Amino acid sequence: MLLGLVLVCLLAEDSGAAAPSLVWVFFRDKSDGQGGRIVWEVSEHMSRSAQDLPVDEAWLARLRSQGLEVRSCSRWFNAASVWATPAQEAWLAAQPFVLRVGRVAQQRRLPPPVAPRPALSKTAQEELSAAQLNMIGVTGLHARSLYGQGVRIALLDNGFNYAGHPALAQLRLVAERDFINGDEVVSDQAGQPVTGDETRSAQNHHGTQVLALLAGRDPERFSGVAPGAEYLLAKTEDNDTETPADEDRWIAGLEWADSLGAQVVNSSLGYNTWDDGTGYSYEDLDGATGLTTRAAQLAVERGITMVAAAGNEGISDWGYLTTPADAPGVIAVGAVDFEGVLAGFSSHGPTADGRIKPDVVAPGEGVMTVAVRGADYVRLNGTSFAAPLVSGACALLLQARPSWRPGQLQEALRQSAEDLGEAGPDTLYGWGLIDALKASGLQGAPPTSSPAGLPFPQPALQGVVYFPLHLVAADQVGLQIFDLTGTLVDQVDPQRWRAGEHLLPEEALRWQIPERLHLASGIYLYQVRGTSFVRTGKIALVRDGR
């Protein structure tokens, strides 16, 4: 009896001494919510309704009863990630309610080379920002008032210090979630339980710079691709090199984004290495092995357009893509410079099962984005910064073609891309450099003078009407409002407007309807007048009770 007690104590000591690992626990079934059980098979074979049901709380309670810390859960995979010692892993594998146990994949990102670059003047910043958009065919869509309005984009990244830069002051934020520290704030905070004092670290820099390429808007200096879109921000990557990015948080962020109606998801992260030095092999890049790959493909099947950076492994011994860029339905993005030459760090294909990846390329070398904790701009390298340019283009395309499914959008980008490198699609450039305007199929030349669209909203239900402009040269522009008898009702005095697009509500010419006028509901005439043009039309007012 004493010998047995000693053995038990020794096992306990060994178990306590062994460092815990982060592992997935996949469950055999889950409750159907009506008193029955759903026997779990391969997640991708389960119905969407079954995937959306929560992990059974009874199984989570069993884990906690053994002292296991549950870090996150996946409804889609019917799984939970936990910290477990080897002895606890053995206990898990022996439980009848557990289907299998596997390691949570982690990655330490290889940073791309950053060459010192001189500071840019204000004029040079505006020119470089415009060049980024022109190079991928976005300017033509902006000229058609397509800024991503009505499209919801989710970002999975390391954090977003969005309040600290004027280019993000007009961010249309719907929701945010910190999956690392377990709160609802994704920007800099001191005293965080996992990431510490973020005000003194670069924890939230990468995601902020990715976000700006999508949502940024700083008149006369910088524009992102889709500043009119709505945004969901998921903080999923711990920047600390000793605590690598974890796929369980990434999957949790993706499922959260899906639950909030994301139509486009940008992932400038990739996974291929575990913290013990092992990881995915090239043979695992088959579009069906990596858990993030499978989750991304499930998202595509649910109608989400998934965009992933191909990776910055081109100059490493690995060289190939990282997951989830190998998924068939994911738009994998490589990087080129402003001459269209492939960046040396850009990861390449093919996938292990012989498919061409990346799908497309976009500017990713010397790209201009925001400088965090300041009001200036920097130039950066990485497929991380090529991916959001493509994600933004996808949002504009979905605004123009709302019925398009992810596969249609992926194919439109491929078939309209400018072929680079060898003739035809290849494993370095994919199908080539994206051309968003060509992909949209919209015909006709973009506006070359004002007007740039009809007033909005129509009918006018609130106290302001916007008049979008597109000016080929700086001009003095004013506005007059008339009733149907031709009587002048109100006016906005002419003021100087710079050349360019003034299409979003915060930038367009506006008529703030004065309450003192007591205007009745009905049709009114307007005249927008510049020194070189006159534009007239009708607007409808609907006033409460009148």
Secondary structure per residue as TSV (DSSP state, phi and psi in degrees):
chain	resnum	aa	ss	phi	psi
A	1	M	-	360.0	-43.5
A	2	L	H	-63.5	-40.4
A	3	L	H	-60.5	-43.3
A	4	G	H	-61.6	-38.7
A	5	L	H	-65.8	-41.8
A	6	V	H	-61.5	-43.7
A	7	L	H	-61.3	-42.6
A	8	V	H	-61.2	-43.4
A	9	C	H	-63.2	-41.9
A	10	L	H	-63.3	-41.2
A	11	L	H	-62.0	-40.1
A	12	A	H	-64.6	-40.0
A	13	E	H	-65.2	-43.6
A	14	D	H	-60.4	-42.5
A	15	S	H	-63.1	-41.2
A	16	G	H	-69.0	-30.0
A	17	A	H	-78.3	-27.9
A	18	A	S	-72.9	131.9
A	19	A	-	-69.4	135.7
A	20	P	-	-72.5	151.8
A	21	S	E	-116.0	156.5
A	22	L	E	-87.4	118.9
A	23	V	E	-129.9	154.7
A	24	W	E	-88.4	138.1
A	25	V	E	-116.7	112.2
A	26	F	E	-96.6	127.7
A	27	F	E	-94.4	152.5
A	28	R	S	-75.5	-26.0
A	29	D	E	-157.1	174.8
A	30	K	E	-148.7	160.2
A	31	S	E	-70.7	142.2
A	32	D	-	-88.3	3.1
A	33	G	S	81.8	-1.1
A	34	Q	S	-129.3	23.0
A	35	G	S	93.9	-4.5
A	36	G	-	-105.5	178.2
A	37	R	E	-122.6	143.2
A	38	I	E	-107.5	112.4
A	39	V	E	-72.9	124.2
A	40	W	-	-86.2	131.6
A	41	E	-	-112.8	-149.1
A	42	V	-	-67.0	129.2
A	43	S	G	-53.1	-39.7
A	44	E	G	-66.2	-16.7
A	45	H	G	-93.3	-7.4
A	46	M	S	-83.8	154.1
A	47	S	-	-67.8	159.3
A	48	R	H	-63.3	-37.8
A	49	S	H	-62.9	-37.7
A	50	A	H	-69.0	-40.4
A	51	Q	H	-60.7	-34.9
A	52	D	H	-79.3	-14.7
A	53	L	S	-69.5	143.4
A	54	P	-	-69.8	159.1
A	55	V	-	-61.6	140.8
A	56	D	-	-63.4	122.7
A	57	E	H	-62.9	-27.2
A	58	A	H	-63.0	-39.4
A	59	W	H	-69.4	-37.7
A	60	L	H	-65.2	-38.8
A	61	A	H	-62.6	-37.9
A	62	R	H	-62.4	-39.6
A	63	L	H	-64.8	-46.0
A	64	R	H	-65.2	-31.0
A	65	S	H	-65.3	-19.9
A	66	Q	T	-97.6	12.4
A	67	G	T	79.5	15.9
A	68	L	-	-85.4	132.2
A	69	E	E	-88.0	114.6
A	70	V	E	-83.0	120.1
A	71	R	E	-93.9	-43.5
A	72	S	E	-155.3	164.2
A	73	C	E	-127.2	151.1
A	74	S	E	-123.1	115.5
A	75	R	T	-66.3	-41.7
A	76	W	T	-62.6	-37.1
A	77	F	T	-101.8	0.9
A	78	N	T	50.3	58.5
A	79	A	E	-147.3	162.5
A	80	A	E	-135.3	146.6
A	81	S	E	-100.7	136.3
A	82	V	E	-140.2	156.4
A	83	W	E	-87.9	124.4
A	84	A	E	-140.6	139.4
A	85	T	-	-78.4	167.7
A	86	P	H	-55.6	-39.7
A	87	A	H	-65.4	-39.0
A	88	Q	H	-69.1	-36.3
A	89	E	H	-60.3	-42.8
A	90	A	H	-63.2	-40.4
A	91	W	H	-62.8	-43.2
A	92	L	H	-60.7	-46.3
A	93	A	H	-62.6	-23.0
A	94	A	T	-90.9	-5.4
A	95	Q	-	-80.6	137.5
A	96	P	T	-66.7	-22.2
A	97	F	T	-87.6	-3.2
A	98	V	E	-101.3	126.8
A	99	L	E	-78.2	-48.3
A	100	R	E	-165.4	168.5
A	101	V	E	-126.7	136.8
A	102	G	E	-146.9	158.2
A	103	R	E	-72.8	145.5
A	104	V	-	-80.3	124.2
A	105	A	-	-72.8	145.0
A	106	Q	E	-137.1	158.6
A	107	Q	E	-141.7	140.0
A	108	R	-	-105.3	110.8
A	109	R	-	-65.8	136.1
A	110	L	-	-85.1	113.2
A	111	P	-	-69.9	140.2
A	112	P	-	-72.2	158.8
A	113	P	-	-64.1	138.8
A	114	V	-	-118.8	108.5
A	115	A	-	-85.4	137.9
A	116	P	-	-57.8	135.8
A	117	R	-	-128.6	139.0
A	118	P	-	-67.2	155.1
A	119	A	-	-63.8	147.0
A	120	L	-	-100.6	141.6
A	121	S	-	-70.5	166.7
A	122	K	H	-59.0	-41.5
A	123	T	H	-65.5	-42.5
A	124	A	H	-64.3	-36.3
A	125	Q	H	-61.9	-46.2
A	126	E	H	-62.7	-40.2
A	127	E	H	-67.5	-41.0
A	128	L	H	-68.5	-41.0
A	129	S	H	-59.7	-44.2
A	130	A	H	-64.4	-37.4
A	131	A	H	-64.0	-39.1
A	132	Q	H	-59.7	-41.8
A	133	L	H	-75.3	-40.6
A	134	N	H	-62.5	-38.1
A	135	M	H	-63.1	-27.1
A	136	I	T	-111.7	16.4
A	137	G	T	74.4	21.3
A	138	V	-	-83.8	-32.7
A	139	T	H	-56.3	-39.6
A	140	G	H	-64.9	-30.7
A	141	L	H	-78.4	-37.0
A	142	H	H	-60.4	-38.2
A	143	A	T	-64.0	-18.6
A	144	R	T	-99.0	20.0
A	145	S	T	65.3	24.5
A	146	L	-	-97.9	105.0
A	147	Y	S	-122.8	11.4
A	148	G	-	93.9	9.5
A	149	Q	T	-56.0	133.7
A	150	G	T	83.7	-1.2
A	151	V	-	-106.2	138.1
A	152	R	E	-107.4	121.9
A	153	I	E	-114.6	134.7
A	154	A	E	-111.2	141.6
A	155	L	E	-118.3	132.8
A	156	L	E	-111.3	111.0
A	157	D	E	-157.9	-162.8
A	158	N	S	-92.7	-1.4
A	159	G	-	139.7	163.3
A	160	F	-	-144.6	100.0
A	161	N	-	-87.7	63.5
A	162	Y	G	-71.6	-20.2
A	163	A	G	-82.1	-5.1
A	164	G	G	-97.3	7.3
A	165	H	S	-140.2	137.9
A	166	P	G	-61.0	-26.9
A	167	A	G	-68.0	-17.6
A	168	L	G	-112.2	13.7
A	169	A	T	-66.1	-27.0
A	170	Q	T	-102.6	20.4
A	171	L	-	-55.4	130.5
A	172	R	-	-94.1	81.6
A	173	L	E	-89.0	128.1
A	174	V	E	-97.4	-46.3
A	175	A	E	-159.5	155.1
A	176	E	E	-141.2	151.1
A	177	R	E	-152.7	127.0
A	178	D	E	-95.3	105.2
A	179	F	T	-83.4	-4.4
A	180	I	T	-89.4	-51.3
A	181	N	T	-98.8	-5.5
A	182	G	T	74.5	39.4
A	183	D	B	-136.7	-171.3
A	184	E	S	-107.1	23.5
A	185	V	-	-122.9	125.8
A	186	V	-	-107.3	1.7
A	187	S	S	-105.2	-175.6
A	188	D	-	-57.1	128.6
A	189	Q	-	-140.7	148.2
A	190	A	S	-91.5	154.2
A	191	G	S	68.3	31.6
A	192	Q	B	-73.5	142.2
A	193	P	T	-63.0	-29.8
A	194	V	T	-109.3	-47.1
A	195	T	T	-94.3	0.7
A	196	G	B	69.2	-141.9
A	197	D	-	-86.9	95.1
A	198	E	G	-72.3	-18.5
A	199	T	G	-69.9	-13.3
A	200	R	G	-115.4	8.7
A	201	S	S	-125.4	178.3
A	202	A	S	-99.5	21.2
A	203	Q	T	-50.2	-45.1
A	204	N	T	-103.5	13.9
A	205	H	H	-72.3	-52.0
A	206	H	H	-56.9	-50.0
A	207	G	H	-63.2	-36.0
A	208	T	H	-62.1	-43.2
A	209	Q	H	-71.2	-32.8
A	210	V	H	-67.2	-45.5
A	211	L	H	-58.8	-41.9
A	212	A	H	-61.3	-36.1
A	213	L	H	-65.2	-21.0
A	214	L	H	-94.2	-53.9
A	215	A	H	-105.3	-5.9
A	216	G	-	-65.9	146.9
A	217	R	E	-156.2	110.7
A	218	D	E	-136.9	95.6
A	219	P	T	-49.0	135.5
A	220	E	T	71.3	6.1
A	221	R	T	-134.5	-42.4
A	222	F	E	-158.0	144.8
A	223	S	E	-143.3	134.7
A	224	G	-	-80.9	179.8
A	225	V	S	-78.6	-38.6
A	226	A	-	-132.7	63.3
A	227	P	T	-70.0	-14.1
A	228	G	T	-88.7	-5.5
A	229	A	S	-78.2	167.0
A	230	E	E	-97.3	150.2
A	231	Y	E	-128.4	139.2
A	232	L	E	-116.0	125.7
A	233	L	E	-115.8	116.0
A	234	A	E	-113.3	119.5
A	235	K	E	-93.1	106.0
A	236	T	-	-121.0	-12.3
A	237	E	-	-114.6	125.6
A	238	D	-	-82.3	122.8
A	239	N	-	-71.8	-21.7
A	240	D	-	-59.0	123.0
A	241	T	T	-65.0	-18.1
A	242	E	T	-86.9	-10.5
A	243	T	S	-128.8	85.1
A	244	P	-	-66.5	168.4
A	245	A	E	-62.6	140.8
A	246	D	E	-120.6	136.3
A	247	E	H	-69.9	-22.7
A	248	D	H	-67.6	-38.7
A	249	R	H	-69.0	-37.4
A	250	W	H	-61.6	-45.2
A	251	I	H	-66.3	-40.0
A	252	A	H	-60.9	-41.0
A	253	G	H	-64.8	-39.4
A	254	L	H	-66.0	-43.6
A	255	E	H	-65.2	-37.7
A	256	W	H	-61.5	-45.8
A	257	A	H	-61.5	-41.4
A	258	D	H	-61.2	-41.2
A	259	S	H	-66.7	-21.0
A	260	L	T	-103.4	13.2
A	261	G	T	83.3	26.6
A	262	A	-	-60.4	135.5
A	263	Q	S	-103.3	-27.9
A	264	V	E	-131.2	136.7
A	265	V	E	-123.9	126.9
A	266	N	E	-103.7	127.9
A	267	S	E	-125.7	106.5
A	268	S	-	-96.8	34.2
A	269	L	-	-125.5	160.3
A	270	G	-	-149.6	161.4
A	271	Y	B	-135.3	133.2
A	272	N	-	-158.0	-2.6
A	273	T	B	-134.9	133.9
A	274	W	-	-84.4	162.8
A	275	D	T	-71.4	-11.8
A	276	D	T	-95.0	10.3
A	277	G	S	94.3	-14.2
A	278	T	-	-88.9	-176.6
A	279	G	B	164.5	-163.4
A	280	Y	-	-68.5	143.4
A	281	S	-	-96.5	170.2
A	282	Y	G	-58.5	-34.8
A	283	E	G	-63.1	-20.1
A	284	D	G	-81.5	-10.1
A	285	L	T	-82.2	57.0
A	286	D	T	-108.9	8.5
A	287	G	T	78.2	5.2
A	288	A	T	-142.1	-1.0
A	289	T	S	-101.4	-56.0
A	290	G	S	-58.6	137.0
A	291	L	H	-67.2	-37.8
A	292	T	H	-65.7	-35.2
A	293	T	H	-61.9	-46.7
A	294	R	H	-66.6	-37.8
A	295	A	H	-65.3	-42.1
A	296	A	H	-62.6	-40.2
A	297	Q	H	-67.0	-37.5
A	298	L	H	-61.4	-40.2
A	299	A	H	-62.2	-41.8
A	300	V	H	-60.6	-43.6
A	301	E	H	-65.4	-21.8
A	302	R	T	-85.6	-2.4
A	303	G	T	102.5	7.9
A	304	I	-	-92.3	131.2
A	305	T	E	-81.2	115.7
A	306	M	E	-101.1	125.9
A	307	V	E	-120.3	128.2
A	308	A	E	-132.6	139.1
A	309	A	E	-63.0	136.5
A	310	A	-	-65.5	-29.5
A	311	G	-	119.7	159.6
A	312	N	S	-109.2	39.3
A	313	E	-	-97.4	5.5
A	314	G	T	-59.5	-29.3
A	315	I	T	-102.0	7.0
A	316	S	S	-97.9	174.2
A	317	D	S	-66.1	-26.9
A	318	W	S	-69.8	-58.7
A	319	G	-	81.0	-35.0
A	320	Y	B	-86.3	178.5
A	321	L	-	-58.4	165.0
A	322	T	-	-115.7	159.9
A	323	T	B	-73.1	146.8
A	324	P	T	-96.0	17.2
A	325	A	T	-64.7	-14.3
A	326	D	T	-83.3	-7.1
A	327	A	S	-65.4	138.3
A	328	P	T	-56.4	-41.3
A	329	G	T	-86.1	-7.5
A	330	V	S	-81.7	137.7
A	331	I	E	-85.2	101.5
A	332	A	E	-86.0	132.5
A	333	V	E	-119.7	122.9
A	334	G	E	-94.5	176.6
A	335	A	E	-120.8	140.4
A	336	V	E	-128.1	165.2
A	337	D	-	-87.9	-174.0
A	338	F	T	-76.3	-3.7
A	339	E	T	-97.9	0.2
A	340	G	S	83.7	14.2
A	341	V	-	-91.9	135.2
A	342	L	B	-59.0	131.8
A	343	A	-	-68.9	138.0
A	344	G	T	-60.3	-29.6
A	345	F	T	-82.0	-10.6
A	346	S	-	-67.4	123.4
A	347	S	-	-64.7	153.0
A	348	H	B	-127.2	171.9
A	349	G	-	-100.6	-159.8
A	350	P	-	-82.6	177.0
A	351	T	-	-72.7	167.4
A	352	A	T	-62.6	-27.4
A	353	D	T	-95.4	15.6
A	354	G	S	89.2	10.0
A	355	R	-	-82.8	151.9
A	356	I	-	-77.1	126.1
A	357	K	-	-145.0	147.6
A	358	P	-	-68.2	171.7
A	359	D	-	-78.5	-46.8
A	360	V	E	-145.7	172.9
A	361	V	E	-128.1	162.2
A	362	A	E	-151.4	166.5
A	363	P	E	-55.4	129.8
A	364	G	-	-147.8	9.1
A	365	E	E	-126.3	117.0
A	366	G	E	75.7	24.3
A	367	V	E	-71.0	140.1
A	368	M	E	-93.3	131.3
A	369	T	E	-148.8	-173.2
A	370	V	E	-75.9	150.0
A	371	A	-	-91.4	121.6
A	372	V	S	-71.5	145.5
A	373	R	S	60.1	50.7
A	374	G	S	177.7	178.6
A	375	A	S	-110.0	14.8
A	376	D	-	-103.5	-169.9
A	377	Y	E	-133.2	153.5
A	378	V	E	-132.5	163.9
A	379	R	E	-110.9	131.2
A	380	L	E	-131.9	162.5
A	381	N	E	-115.9	150.2
A	382	G	S	142.6	146.9
A	383	T	H	-64.7	-18.1
A	384	S	H	-56.2	-31.1
A	385	F	H	-99.0	-15.1
A	386	A	H	-76.0	-37.9
A	387	A	H	-59.6	-46.9
A	388	P	H	-65.2	-27.5
A	389	L	H	-62.3	-38.6
A	390	V	H	-74.0	-39.7
A	391	S	H	-59.5	-42.8
A	392	G	H	-62.9	-41.2
A	393	A	H	-60.9	-38.7
A	394	C	H	-61.5	-38.8
A	395	A	H	-63.9	-42.0
A	396	L	H	-63.9	-39.8
A	397	L	H	-66.1	-37.8
A	398	L	H	-70.0	-30.6
A	399	Q	H	-66.6	-41.3
A	400	A	H	-75.2	-34.1
A	401	R	-	-128.6	71.3
A	402	P	T	-62.7	-17.9
A	403	S	T	-85.2	-7.9
A	404	W	-	-66.7	135.4
A	405	R	-	-89.4	165.0
A	406	P	H	-53.7	-41.0
A	407	G	H	-64.8	-37.7
A	408	Q	H	-65.3	-40.7
A	409	L	H	-67.4	-43.4
A	410	Q	H	-59.2	-45.0
A	411	E	H	-68.1	-37.2
A	412	A	H	-62.5	-41.4
A	413	L	H	-66.7	-40.8
A	414	R	H	-63.4	-51.1
A	415	Q	H	-72.3	-21.1
A	416	S	H	-97.8	-4.1
A	417	A	S	-69.1	150.8
A	418	E	B	-79.1	119.3
A	419	D	-	-67.4	126.0
A	420	L	-	-123.5	163.4
A	421	G	S	69.5	-142.7
A	422	E	S	-65.1	153.0
A	423	A	S	-62.2	132.3
A	424	G	S	86.8	169.9
A	425	P	-	-63.5	141.9
A	426	D	B	-141.1	177.8
A	427	T	T	-90.5	10.1
A	428	L	T	-108.1	-51.8
A	429	Y	T	-101.4	-5.0
A	430	G	B	62.9	-133.3
A	431	W	T	-83.6	-11.2
A	432	G	-	124.0	-166.7
A	433	L	B	-77.8	128.6
A	434	I	-	-66.9	150.6
A	435	D	-	-132.5	94.9
A	436	A	H	-62.7	-39.8
A	437	L	H	-63.6	-45.8
A	438	K	H	-64.2	-39.5
A	439	A	H	-62.5	-32.8
A	440	S	H	-68.5	-26.3
A	441	G	T	75.8	6.4
A	442	L	-	-71.4	133.7
A	443	Q	-	-100.5	163.2
A	444	G	S	91.6	155.7
A	445	A	-	-76.5	148.2
A	446	P	-	-67.1	159.2
A	447	P	-	-56.8	139.4
A	448	T	S	-111.1	-4.7
A	449	S	S	-153.8	171.2
A	450	S	S	-67.2	138.9
A	451	P	-	-90.4	169.5
A	452	A	-	-126.2	21.3
A	453	G	S	145.1	165.7
A	454	L	-	-80.0	156.5
A	455	P	-	-59.5	153.4
A	456	F	B	-148.0	156.2
A	457	P	S	-73.8	155.4
A	458	Q	S	-129.8	120.0
A	459	P	S	-71.2	160.5
A	460	A	B	-81.9	109.6
A	461	L	-	-99.1	-19.9
A	462	Q	S	-107.6	-166.6
A	463	G	S	-94.7	16.6
A	464	V	E	-146.7	142.7
A	465	V	E	-125.6	135.7
A	466	Y	E	-105.3	142.2
A	467	F	E	-122.9	96.1
A	468	P	-	-67.0	143.9
A	469	L	E	-127.1	150.7
A	470	H	E	-135.8	108.6
A	471	L	E	-110.0	129.6
A	472	V	S	-82.1	-14.0
A	473	A	S	-149.4	155.5
A	474	A	-	-57.1	144.0
A	475	D	E	-154.5	160.2
A	476	Q	E	-93.7	117.6
A	477	V	E	-125.1	131.5
A	478	G	E	-132.1	177.0
A	479	L	E	-141.4	138.8
A	480	Q	E	-129.0	142.5
A	481	I	E	-119.1	132.0
A	482	F	E	-124.6	151.8
A	483	D	-	-86.6	-178.2
A	484	L	T	-72.2	-11.1
A	485	T	T	-85.4	-6.3
A	486	G	-	91.1	5.8
A	487	T	-	-78.1	132.2
A	488	L	E	-67.1	123.8
A	489	V	E	-97.3	-44.9
A	490	D	E	-161.8	165.7
A	491	Q	E	-153.6	156.0
A	492	V	E	-113.3	118.0
A	493	D	E	-61.3	146.2
A	494	P	E	-58.2	139.6
A	495	Q	E	-141.0	161.1
A	496	R	E	-78.1	131.5
A	497	W	E	-120.6	136.7
A	498	R	-	-74.6	161.3
A	499	A	S	-65.9	146.7
A	500	G	E	127.5	-164.4
A	501	E	E	-98.4	133.5
A	502	H	E	-131.6	77.1
A	503	L	-	-112.4	-31.2
A	504	L	S	-77.6	156.8
A	505	P	T	-53.2	-40.1
A	506	E	T	-74.1	-6.4
A	507	E	T	-118.9	-21.7
A	508	A	S	-74.3	158.6
A	509	L	E	-60.1	133.5
A	510	R	E	-129.0	149.8
A	511	W	E	-116.0	108.5
A	512	Q	E	-86.0	109.4
A	513	I	-	-70.5	115.1
A	514	P	-	-69.2	132.7
A	515	E	G	-65.3	-27.6
A	516	R	G	-63.7	-20.2
A	517	L	G	-77.1	-21.3
A	518	H	-	48.3	49.8
A	519	L	-	-69.7	138.4
A	520	A	-	-83.5	160.1
A	521	S	S	-62.3	144.4
A	522	G	E	154.5	-168.8
A	523	I	E	-96.9	134.0
A	524	Y	E	-126.7	154.8
A	525	L	E	-103.3	147.5
A	526	Y	E	-130.0	157.5
A	527	Q	E	-139.8	115.3
A	528	V	E	-96.8	122.4
A	529	R	E	-127.1	127.0
A	530	G	-	-113.5	-176.1
A	531	T	S	-72.9	-19.8
A	532	S	S	-123.0	7.7
A	533	F	-	-158.1	158.6
A	534	V	E	-136.1	131.2
A	535	R	E	-127.2	129.1
A	536	T	E	-126.0	161.1
A	537	G	E	177.7	-168.3
A	538	K	E	-122.2	148.2
A	539	I	E	-132.3	147.5
A	540	A	E	-108.1	129.0
A	541	L	E	-107.5	135.8
A	542	V	-	-123.9	106.4
A	543	R	-	-102.0	142.1
A	544	D	T	-58.6	122.2
A	545	G	T	72.7	8.1
A	546	R	-	-134.7	360.0
